[in-house]
Amino acid sequence: MQIDVSHMNEKAFWDTAHHATSPLVATHSNAHALCPQRAI
């Protein structure tokens, strides 16, 4: 199973990354460094 982090805000992403044991994917996201949009 893969975890899609596309709709997560930054805190949720880092919490998930810290605890995940399966691969993380961002199937449809902006490059945060270029377009720092907040997830809602």
N, C-alpha and C positions, 0 to 999 in steps of 0.2 A: 504494500500500500504506500502511496505517496501522499504527502500533505501539500495542498495547494495554498500558498500564502498570499495570493494575489489581492484578496480583499481585507487583509489584516492591517491594522495600524502598526506603528513601529514597535510599541510595547508588546503587542500580541505576537509579532514576528519574533522578537528576541526571546520571549518566554517559550514559544514553540521551539525555536532553534536550540535552546538550552536543554529541553526535555525530550526532543524527538529522537527516536531510534531508527526511523525510516527516512528516506530522502525527502527533501523539501524541493518544491518546484514553484515557479511563478509563471503560470501559463499565459497571463495577460496583465502585465503591469508596466508602469513607467519606470525608467531608470531614476531612482530616488535622488542621486547626485545631480541629475540634470533637471528634474521636474519633481520637487519635493511636495507632492500632494498628500494631504491627510486622508486616510481611509475613513469612511463614515460608517 
